[in-house]
């Protein structure tokens, strides 16, 4: 499932002189875009997320459209979208990752606007706002989604990827069951899975979308335990042909929705803003 490195990312080579955020980002780049085989489950899940995310964006916006990539980190989605012809605005709290992303960019248009998206005042609106693996890191996902909606043009779209809260191994609380999400404000915005606060369930996504004035146009669930190397299945990934893993992933994607909610680790959602 995970193949050669992506052509739209220039190869960087590790340096001990890099800042800590670059070193951490490089470890993820090895798995996400440079083709390392050391954690195949993670790489498979990333490939699926990338595929579904780019497909949904291309479904609603043609090249040339303006895309805001919120909390874009090391910029791999920004770079991919820029190469596809979109005019991309990269945003992240960690300003130093802007230069790291620039070093990897080969072509296309990317504007760099670092800072906390909750505090920035952006002058323009966007055809698509991408929030990839972000909403699970905020204490108030309802307020966050309303803010993101305000950044989209009338008739624009939000594309959101996030871990699936209904996955059988998820132990984190439902947002809708939390009486005081404000108690998580001091720990929000932390990177990586250690910073996850709530993992949203499908019904919660639809509820939050309606509250933000959005229409849920499509939800895709993906990456079963084998694909993702969960339930001690990671060792099998080293033995099974990638084609067979992909076939089994396709098979679980065709299961009834109630089973998909239990079996899949991730989701990508397409949300539409009214005209």
Protein Blocks (a to p, Z undefined) as FASTA:
>chain_A
ZZcddfkbccddddfkbcfklmmmmmmmmmmmnopakbmmlmmmmmmmmmmmmmmmmmmo
cehiacddehklnommmmmmmmnopacddddfblmlmmmmmmmpmgdjddddedjfklpc
cfbdcfbdcdehklmmpfblmlmmmmmmmmpcehiacddddddfkbmklcbdcfklpmbl
mlmmmmgoiacjklpcbdcdfklmmmmmmmnopacfbdcdehifklnopghlmmmmmmpc
fklmmmmmmmmmmpcfklmmmmpmbdcddddddZZ
